Amino acid sequence: MLTITRTSLILSLLLTATTMWGQRKYSNEFLAIGVSARAHGMANAQVAFVDDMTAGYWNPAGLTQIQAPFQIGAMHAEWFAGVGKFDFISIAKPLNADKSSAVGLTIIRLGIDDIPYTIRLIEEDGSINYDNVTSFSAADYAVLLSYARKVKIKGHELSLGGNAKIIRRVIGTIGSAWGFGLDFGAQYKVGEKWRFGLMARDVTSTFNAWSFTLNNEEKEVFRETDNEIPESSIEVTRPKFILGGSYTTPLGEKTTLTAALDMDFTTDGQRNVLVSSESFNMDPKFGLEFGYNKFIYLRGGIGGFQESLDDVDGSTKIWTFQPNFGLGIVLGRFTIDYSQTDIGDVALVEKSNIFSLKIDLQNRKKSN
């Protein structure tokens, strides 16, 4: 009989959960985590407010607000003592002198690396052979290709943008998936104070095609642990709509205050959010940013409203929310942002310290 180790059991549960995603409304959830410490510090209220290369993720229409000739940014975050790693890098560039159009490229990875694969740890005679232990990675990748264009409407600015999204998900050599989807975004700027935004994620629905190649020994692990052997399937990510607004006002000669509000709308079944039903869900996020002299920024936000059981008696239902805060410093062409938050609004994840970097690059001067 095949001996089942603890790691093999974890692996089988992981793979079984993956196959179930095709039957649930939650899929490609790694794309719901959010990018940049600036956004996390404001509880991810960004759809109307975003104005840098991270717009490729939050709202591609915001790429038209970039003032630098070329912009690059990155973020790295970890949780569970470094077991899980989330990485993001993005570049963006206006296409013409008046910056009325722009393009962007965004790459995201969420992965758990160096997972021990101990399915062959114990030999047939019962002896332990550590030389048989290998490792594998479980990782999700996304590549977003973005384009945005700005037009004038009665003296106001309307920006429209879209993403072509390629998804790659891998569990070692056992299972993998390819996916493709489209996003659409818009921003409407009224004067210098008001901005409104719309983001339609996975507007055409995003389809991931999973395939699995388990050998006989791996299939036996699933049988011994009473788990279903994963089969090739299609995983669907349903559309999600986000409406946002922001208001920026000067508080003095060198200080500004921006308030931003996003409302996430889903119709794919009941979720544990502030407004919840089988047919309609609404999840609000609110953020503030206080800026001084375009040099230092203080941020705060609340989101992740959920109904849960009171820890005291275990039966009373209470409403909880996730507070966030952050800090940003501009040093010439470099912007360094920091935030503390629960990554991806996941209650089981400890508070994470997130750093991100943005660089504004200038065009090379032509020599005479």
C-alpha positions in Angstrom: 0.0 0.0 0.0 1.2 3.5 -0.8 2.2 5.4 2.4 0.8 9.0 2.5 2.9 11.7 3.9 1.6 15.0 5.3 3.0 17.0 2.4 1.3 14.7 -0.1 -2.0 15.2 1.7 -1.6 19.0 1.5 -0.8 18.7 -2.2 -3.9 16.6 -2.9 -6.1 19.0 -1.0 -4.6 21.9 -2.9 -5.2 20.3 -6.3 -8.7 19.2 -5.4 -9.6 22.8 -4.4 -8.2 24.0 -7.7 -10.5 21.8 -9.7 -13.5 23.0 -7.7 -12.7 26.7 -8.7 -14.3 26.0 -12.1 -17.6 25.4 -10.3 -17.5 28.4 -8.0 -17.8 32.1 -8.4 -14.4 32.8 -6.9 -11.7 32.4 -9.5 -8.5 34.2 -10.4 -8.7 35.7 -6.9 -5.0 36.6 -7.0 -6.1 39.5 -9.2 -8.2 40.9 -6.4 -5.3 41.5 -4.1 -4.4 44.9 -5.5 -1.1 46.5 -6.4 1.0 49.4 -5.0 1.4 50.5 -1.4 -0.3 53.8 -2.3 -3.5 52.0 -3.1 -3.4 49.6 -0.2 -2.9 52.6 2.2 -6.2 54.0 0.8 -8.1 50.6 1.1 -7.8 50.2 -2.7 -10.1 53.1 -3.5 -8.4 53.9 -6.8 -10.8 53.7 -9.8 -11.4 57.4 -10.2 -8.2 58.5 -8.5 -5.4 56.5 -10.1 -3.0 58.5 -12.2 0.2 56.5 -12.7 1.4 53.3 -14.2 -0.7 51.2 -11.7 -3.7 52.3 -13.7 -3.0 49.3 -16.0 -4.4 47.3 -13.0 -6.9 49.6 -11.3 -8.4 51.4 -14.3 -6.5 51.6 -17.7 -8.2 55.0 -18.5 -6.0 56.5 -15.8 -2.9 56.0 -17.9 -3.7 59.3 -19.7 -3.0 61.2 -16.4 0.7 60.2 -16.5 2.8 63.3 -16.9 6.3 61.7 -17.2 7.5 60.6 -20.6 8.0 57.0 -19.2 7.1 55.5 -15.9 8.0 52.2 -14.2 6.9 50.8 -10.9 7.1 47.6 -8.8 5.9 46.1 -5.6 6.8 43.1 -3.5 4.8 41.6 -0.6 5.0 38.5 1.6 2.9 36.8 4.2 3.0 33.7 6.4 6.6 34.4 7.2 7.5 34.6 3.5 5.8 31.5 2.4 3.5 33.4 0.0 5.1 36.0 -2.3 3.2 38.6 -4.4 5.2 40.6 -7.1 4.1 43.3 -9.4 5.9 45.3 -12.1 4.4 47.8 -14.6 5.6 50.2 -17.2 3.6 52.9 -19.0 4.3 55.5 -21.6 2.3 58.4 -23.2 2.3 58.1 -27.0 2.2 61.7 -28.1 3.3 65.2 -26.9 -0.1 66.2 -25.5 -0.3 62.9 -23.6 -3.8 62.2 -25.0 -3.1 58.5 -25.3 -0.9 56.0 -23.5 0.1 52.3 -23.3 1.0 50.1 -20.4 2.3 46.6 -19.6 1.6 45.0 -16.2 3.0 41.7 -14.9 1.7 40.1 -11.7 2.8 36.9 -9.9 1.5 35.2 -6.8 3.4 32.1 -5.8 4.4 29.6 -3.2 7.9 28.3 -4.1 10.0 25.4 -2.9 7.1 23.2 -1.7 8.5 19.8 -0.7 7.2 17.0 -2.8 7.5 13.9 -0.6 5.4 11.5 -2.5 8.5 9.2 -2.9 10.0 9.8 0.5 9.3 6.3 1.8 10.6 3.4 -0.2 8.6 0.2 -0.8 10.6 -1.6 2.0 9.5 1.2 4.5 12.9 3.0 4.7 13.1 6.8 4.3 15.1 8.2 1.5 15.5 12.0 1.6 17.2 11.9 -1.8 13.8 11.3 -3.3 12.4 14.6 -2.0 12.0 17.2 -4.7 10.2 20.6 -4.7 7.7 22.4 -6.9 6.0 25.8 -7.1 2.3 26.7 -7.2 2.1 30.1 -9.0 -0.4 32.4 -10.7 0.7 34.8 -13.4 -1.1 37.6 -15.2 0.0 39.9 -18.1 -2.1 43.0 -18.8 -1.6 44.9 -22.1 -3.3 48.3 -21.7 -4.3 51.2 -24.0 -6.0 54.5 -23.1 -7.1 57.6 -24.9 -8.4 61.0 -23.7 -11.0 63.1 -25.4 -12.5 66.5 -24.6 -16.3 66.8 -23.9 -17.6 70.3 -23.2 -14.4 71.4 -21.6 -14.1 68.3 -19.5 -11.8 65.3 -19.9 -13.1 61.8 -20.6 -10.5 59.0 -20.8 -11.3 55.5 -22.0 -9.1 52.5 -21.7 -9.0 48.7 -21.9 -6.9 45.7 -21.0 -6.2 42.5 -22.8 -5.4 40.0 -20.0 -3.5 36.7 -20.3 -3.6 34.3 -17.3 -1.2 31.5 -16.6 -1.6 29.2 -13.5 0.8 26.4 -12.7 0.9 23.7 -10.0 4.3 22.1 -10.5 4.3 19.6 -13.4 0.9 18.3 -12.4 -1.6 20.9 -13.5 -1.7 24.2 -15.4 -4.2 26.6 -17.0 -4.3 29.3 -19.7 -6.8 32.1 -19.6 -7.8 35.2 -21.5 -10.1 38.1 -20.7 -10.8 41.8 -21.3 -11.3 44.8 -19.0 -12.8 48.2 -19.8 -12.3 51.5 -17.9 -13.3 55.1 -18.0 -12.4 58.3 -16.1 -14.2 61.6 -16.2 -12.5 64.7 -14.9 -14.5 67.8 -13.9 -12.2 70.7 -13.3 -9.2 70.1 -11.0 -11.2 68.8 -8.1 -13.7 66.1 -9.1 -13.0 62.8 -10.8 -15.3 59.9 -11.6 -14.4 56.4 -12.7 -15.8 53.1 -13.9 -14.0 49.8 -14.1 -15.5 46.7 -15.7 -13.3 43.8 -14.8 -13.6 40.6 -16.9 -16.3 42.3 -18.9 -16.5 39.4 -21.4 -15.9 36.9 -18.5 -12.5 35.4 -18.3 -12.1 31.7 -19.1 -9.3 29.5 -17.7 -8.8 26.1 -19.3 -7.2 23.7 -16.8 -5.4 20.5 -17.7 -3.9 17.9 -15.4 -1.2 15.2 -16.0 -1.0 13.0 -12.9 0.8 9.7 -13.1 -0.5 6.5 -11.5 1.4 7.1 -8.2 0.0 10.6 -7.8 -3.5 9.4 -8.6 -3.1 6.8 -5.8 -2.4 9.7 -3.4 -5.8 11.1 -4.2 -7.5 7.8 -3.7 -5.8 7.1 -0.4 -6.8 10.5 0.9 -10.4 10.3 -0.4 -10.0 13.1 -2.8 -11.2 13.5 -6.3 -8.7 13.0 -9.0 -8.6 16.4 -10.8 -9.8 16.5 -14.4 -9.5 19.0 -17.1 -12.1 21.8 -16.7 -13.0 25.4 -17.6 -12.9 28.0 -14.8 -14.9 31.2 -15.4 -14.4 34.6 -13.8 -17.6 36.6 -14.0 -17.7 40.4 -14.6 -17.3 42.8 -11.8 -18.1 46.5 -11.9 -16.6 49.2 -9.8 -17.8 52.8 -9.6 -15.6 55.4 -8.0 -15.4 59.1 -7.3 -12.7 61.4 -5.8 -12.5 65.0 -4.6 -9.2 66.9 -4.2 -9.1 70.3 -2.4 -6.3 72.5 -1.2 -6.0 73.0 2.5 -3.4 75.7 2.2 -0.7 77.0 0.0 1.3 73.7 0.0 -1.2 71.1 1.3 -4.0 69.1 -0.4 -6.6 66.5 0.8 -8.1 63.9 -1.5 -11.1 61.7 -0.6 -11.9 58.7 -2.7 -14.8 56.2 -2.7 -15.1 53.0 -4.6 -18.2 50.8 -4.8 -17.7 47.2 -6.0 -20.7 45.6 -7.6 -21.1 41.8 -8.3 -24.0 39.7 -9.5 -22.5 36.2 -9.3 -24.1 35.0 -6.1 -24.3 36.1 -2.4 -21.0 37.4 -0.9 -20.2 38.5 2.7 -20.1 42.2 2.0 -21.9 45.3 3.3 -24.9 44.9 0.9 -25.4 41.3 0.2 -28.1 39.2 -1.7 -28.3 36.3 -4.1 -28.7 38.7 -7.1 -26.7 41.8 -6.1 -23.7 42.7 -3.8 -22.1 46.0 -3.0 -18.8 46.4 -1.3 -17.6 50.0 -0.4 -14.0 51.2 0.0 -13.0 54.7 1.3 -9.6 56.3 1.3 -8.0 59.6 2.2 -4.6 61.1 1.1 -3.1 64.2 2.7 -0.2 65.7 0.7 2.3 68.3 1.7 4.4 70.2 -0.8 4.2 67.3 -3.3 6.8 65.7 -1.1 5.2 63.7 1.6 1.8 61.9 1.7 -0.1 60.4 4.6 -2.9 57.9 3.7 -5.7 56.0 5.4 -8.7 54.0 4.4 -11.3 51.5 5.5 -12.8 48.6 3.5 -13.4 44.9 3.7 -16.8 45.2 5.5 -17.9 41.7 6.6 -20.4 40.2 9.0 -18.8 37.7 11.4 -19.4 36.0 14.8 -18.4 37.8 18.0 -15.2 36.2 19.4 -16.7 36.6 23.0 -19.8 34.5 22.8 -19.4 32.9 19.3 -23.0 33.5 18.4 -23.6 37.2 18.1 -23.2 38.6 14.6 -21.1 41.8 14.3 -19.8 44.0 11.5 -16.1 44.2 11.0 -13.9 46.2 8.7 -10.3 46.5 7.7 -8.4 49.7 8.5 -5.4 50.7 6.4 -2.8 53.4 6.6 0.2 54.4 4.5 3.0 56.9 3.8 4.5 58.2 0.6 7.7 60.2 -0.1 8.7 61.8 -3.4 12.5 62.1 -3.9 13.0 63.7 -7.3 12.0 61.1 -9.9 11.6 58.4 -7.3 8.5 57.8 -5.2 8.6 55.3 -2.3 5.3 54.2 -0.8 4.6 52.1 2.3 1.4 50.7 3.7 0.2 48.3 6.4 -2.8 46.2 5.5 -4.3 42.7 5.3 -3.3 41.6 1.8 -6.3 41.0 -0.3 -8.8 41.6 2.5 -8.2 38.1 3.8 -9.1 37.8 7.5 -6.7 34.8 8.1 -3.7 36.7 6.8 -1.7 38.7 9.4 -0.9 42.4 8.9 1.6 42.9 6.1 4.1 45.7 5.5 4.0 46.6 1.8 6.6 48.7 -0.1 6.4 49.9 -3.7 8.6 52.0 -5.9 7.8 54.3 -8.8 10.3 56.0 -11.1 9.6 58.8 -13.6 12.1 58.5 -16.5 12.9 61.4 -18.9 13.6 61.2 -22.6 17.2 61.1 -23.5 18.3 64.5 -24.8 19.5 64.6 -28.4 23.1 65.6 -28.9 23.8 68.5 -31.3 
